[in-house]
Amino acid sequence: MNDTGNIQYLTRQQIDTTKWDDCIDKAGNGLIYAYSYYLDQMAANWAGLVLNDYKTVMPLTWKKKFSIYYLYPPFLTAQLGIFGNDINSELLESFLNAIPKKFKYWDIYLNHGNIFGLNNYKFYQRNNYFLDLNKPYEELLKAYRENIQRNIKKAAQLGCKAQKGFDVEKVIGLALQQMKNYTKESNENVERFRKLYNYLHQQQKAITYGIFSPQNELLSSCVFFFSHNRAYYILVGNHPDGRTIGASHALIDSFIKDHAGQNMLLDFEGSDIRSLALFYSSFGAMEEKYAGIRLNRLPWWLKWIKKS
């Protein structure tokens, strides 16, 4: 039976970040999103649930609207939930029960190590894709679907070249241009990401990749973050001119070629969108399931409230 008896709620100011980050370092399901520096940058506010002396932890990212406290998923923060070792359904339920009642609305994502069915909480499934890079490049290449291989050759024949380590603002600019077609990302979130990238780049845990045309126009771009032997395909920016010439295919192939044979997973961060899931799986990526949970304890006259 798991020790679930001493779960404390701590505000951000009360959290010992050294112990917190050490827990994330050693967690069998550790992910970059749960580090204190990531949460400090990407979450509007956060607190934490802590078992014993930081044996297991759960970040709680929150906002407040109309005097109502609620939990929400921050920008570019795909999986949170509980982190540690020897996690089971009893421990997960104990953590969920320990979330303070002041949080009247939850819209949160758990992680791939929190896949348990609970009687008192209803989850919905989310999908991630990852590719194990610890194989020779030639073996990884053979696992690509034919259309992926064809598009990579097309980009090369048209004179497109891969580059890395260029200014992140080029990726951000393309990403914002692409996002405006389906969502409007806030300036605040973009600035949060910019600061996080700069911090991780200084730690040599972030890099830009891109495919450039012969005229040196950026056609496809991405920021990768690194932690826990994972490379996170974190922010993507594609130019419309790159769609028909295989630029995004060539970008991912370039990263795979550079890191083949390493003890690393390429984490595509989703997706629940069928076309993107097909695209990622076409590189030989495997599905990794995780869960989301929504819970509404709002007073009846506020049931219409939505996260913002």
HELIX and SHEET records of a PDB file:
HELIX    1   1 ARG A   12  GLN A   14  5                                   3    
HELIX    2   2 THR A   17  LYS A   26  1                                  10    
HELIX    3   3 ILE A   32  ALA A   34  5                                   3    
HELIX    4   4 SER A   36  MET A   42  1                                   7    
HELIX    5   5 SER A   89  ALA A   98  1                                  10    
HELIX    6   6 TYR A  137  LYS A  142  1                                   6    
HELIX    7   7 GLU A  146  GLN A  157  1                                  12    
HELIX    8   8 VAL A  168  MET A  179  1                                  12    
HELIX    9   9 ASN A  187  GLN A  202  1                                  16    
HELIX   10  10 PRO A  240  ILE A  245  5                                   6    
HELIX   11  11 ALA A  247  HIS A  259  1                                  13    
HELIX   12  12 ARG A  274  SER A  281  1                                   8    
HELIX   13  13 TRP A  300  LEU A  302  5                                   3    
SHEET    1   A12 ILE A   7  LEU A  10  0                                        
SHEET    2   A12 TRP A  46  LEU A  51 -1                                        
SHEET    3   A12 THR A  56  LYS A  65 -1                                        
SHEET    4   A12 ILE A  68  LEU A  71 -1                                        
SHEET    5   A12 PHE A 103  TYR A 109  1                                        
SHEET    6   A12 MET A 286  ASN A 296 -1                                        
SHEET    7   A12 PHE A 123  ASP A 132 -1                                        
SHEET    8   A12 LEU A 265  ASP A 267 -1                                        
SHEET    9   A12 ARG A 230  ASN A 238  1                                        
SHEET   10   A12 LEU A 218  SER A 227 -1                                        
SHEET   11   A12 ALA A 206  PHE A 212 -1                                        
SHEET   12   A12 LYS A 161  LYS A 164 -1                                        
END                                                                             
